[in-house]
């Protein structure tokens, strides 16, 4: 007699703390659980990482505990982590957030750099038994080696680990499901090289496949975009007698029409109040407003540029005005307000650039196509890039000249910039990834600084009255053509 078992796997990826969608996701899961229970079927919920995002007040003010509690209340059973978990939280904060978890975390390529062991909240893999069927869950996260090392982790190329685990458990389990926060290219490579895996549920690259992606003889790859606007519903029919899969089917479900689960709504509300209380600390009291302008020099942008330059001990500081979303009014400034105006999880860095590269970048920062470019990704949580804010530089420009001929002279301190000379520039990590001003990516000897974000640097600057006074010193100086001989 053939005994068939149907398993429903509900999967999310890259929610990035979009709390507005999480109550709807929970409602859908409850609906599926109710329907499945009536048919004697099993539902498993999984998340593929980047559930947390510190651009959101609730996550920032609770160091991710709100996200963990929502995963608990939603009934998630197994997750892997993304770079937003692994790189934007310290080891201590991440361990504290996961102390109250009710789910398993699988990451096969992450170890503590000091102990050479996995943290106590991580497993290489997890074997789950469902009505006599054994499922092997394996997970891996994107190997940003340099950044993880600065946070005290070793994150290794995952392929050898995945292969070893598959070989170890393949005769012990009936299904192997890989939770991948590696991106679609890596998923396709794994599907080709380890076809014994049954399903790859992926994230990180925010691809959307309505019914999954599959080549003949390879595992199905699932990925459902970003922010939880859609989630995945994978159905697996299994022949318990023959111990084999009969059918796998993936569909995506839009969340917009679902009602909010009041339990999750209440969780978000409770943790939002905790976060606001935590972030209500006064950082400084301003004696005058500090404006920010997207298209031109402004004190608040200069203050951040000065801060980044000083923080990394560079000759020059370059940051984009679009990192700061609003200016600051006179009076009290809290941690919450700084988070509100500077939400991006961006870190400072050092890069060596030639005078020519810097001058070309300054030229680009005067062009509308750069200033108003709606950058997506690279950690940027603003809307448009904005012009460059300068520190350690004075640029003499003719704003009426032709594009790429507007910068007439650039001074580094008291010396005129030399085109073929290299300068140590303090700037933002996103530029070195190719986001924003492209010539910065071509720089040499890049060094990143973690765990502080640029909003932490801004908070430090705001406490120094001398730094505020200095921020009003002009760095972009408009001149007439006739004055340049």
C-alpha positions, 0 to 999 in steps of 0.5 A: 500500500502506498502512503503519500505525505504532503509537506508545505514549506512556506519560505521568506527571504530578505524581509529587511525589517518590513514590519508592515508585511510581517502580520500579513505573512503570519495570517497566510501561514495560519490559513495554510496551517488550518487547511493543511491540518484538516487534510492531515498535512504538515506545514514548515516555515523557514526564513533565508536571512536579512530578516533584520535591517537596522534602518528600521527603528524597531530593529535598531532600538532592540538590536534585532530582538523584535525580529526574533520574536516575530519569527518565534510567533510566526512559528518559523522552524529553521533559518539561515542568516544574511549579511544584514544579521552577520555584518550589522550586529556585533557578535555579542548583540547577535548572540543576545538577540538569538537567546530567546529563539524557538527555531534552529539556525543553520550556517555551515560556513561561519565560525568564531575567529578566536575560538575556531568554533561555531557560536552556540546559536548555530548548527552546520545542519539540522535533521528534522523528522516529519511523520517518519520522513527525515529532512536535512536542512543545510544553510550558508551565508554570503562570504564577505570575508573582509567584513566578517573578519572585522566583526570577529568571524571567519566566513568561508567559501561554502561549497566544500562545506555543503558538499561534505554535509551532503555526503555525510547525511545523504543516506540518513535523510529522505530530503535535502533542502539547502537554505542559501543566502548566497545569491542566484549565481551561487545557487545555480552553481550548487544546483549543477554541482550537487544535484542530489540536493532536492530544493534550494531556497535562496535569497540575497540577490532579491530575484523573483521566480513565480514557480521557481527555477529549474533545469533538467536533472537539477534541484528546484531553486526558489527565491521570492524577491524582497521585503515580503511583498510575496512569499513562497509556498512550496508543496512536496508530495512524498511516497513514504513507501518508496521513500521518494519524491512524487512531485514538487511544486512552487507558487508565490503568494502576494501578501497585499490582500491578507489581513494583519495578524493582531498578535504580530501587530502587537509584537511590533507595537510593544517592541517599537515602544521599547525601541523608542525608549532606548533611542530617546537618549539626548545626544546633544542640544544644538544652538542653531539649525544644521541643514542638509542640501542634496544639490549643494554644500551644507553644514550637516554634510560637511560635519559628516565628511569631517567626522569620517575623515577624522575617524579613519585618520585620512587626508581627505573626506568624501561623503554623499549628501544623500546619506542624510535625509533631513536637517537638524533643528535647533534644540535637543537631538536624540539617538532616534532623530539621528537614526531617522535622518541617517538610517543606512547601515554604511561603514567608513573606509579608507581608499587611496585615490589619485588626484585625477580620480578625485577631481573627476569624481568632484566633476561628477558630483556637480552633475544632475545625473549623479546628484539625483541618481536613485541608488538601490542596494549597497547598504544605501537607505536614502533616495538619491545619491546627492552631491559630495560633501568635502573635508580637507579639500577646497574646490574652486569651480565655475558652475556655468562651465561645461560638464567635466570642466567646472572644477578649476583648482582643488586644494588639499590643505594649503597645497594644490592637488597633483593629478598623479599623486595618491591621497588617502581618502576617508569615504563610505564602503558603498562607493568601493562596491560600485554604488554611487561614484564609480571612480572610488571603486578603482582606488587602492589599499581599501581598509574598512572600519567596523562595527560603527556606522556613519550615524555613530560618527555623526553623533560623535561630531554633534557633541563637539561644538568646535566641529559644528562651527567648522562645518560652516566653513565653505569647501566648494567655492564658485569663481568667475572664469575671468578670475582664472588665468 
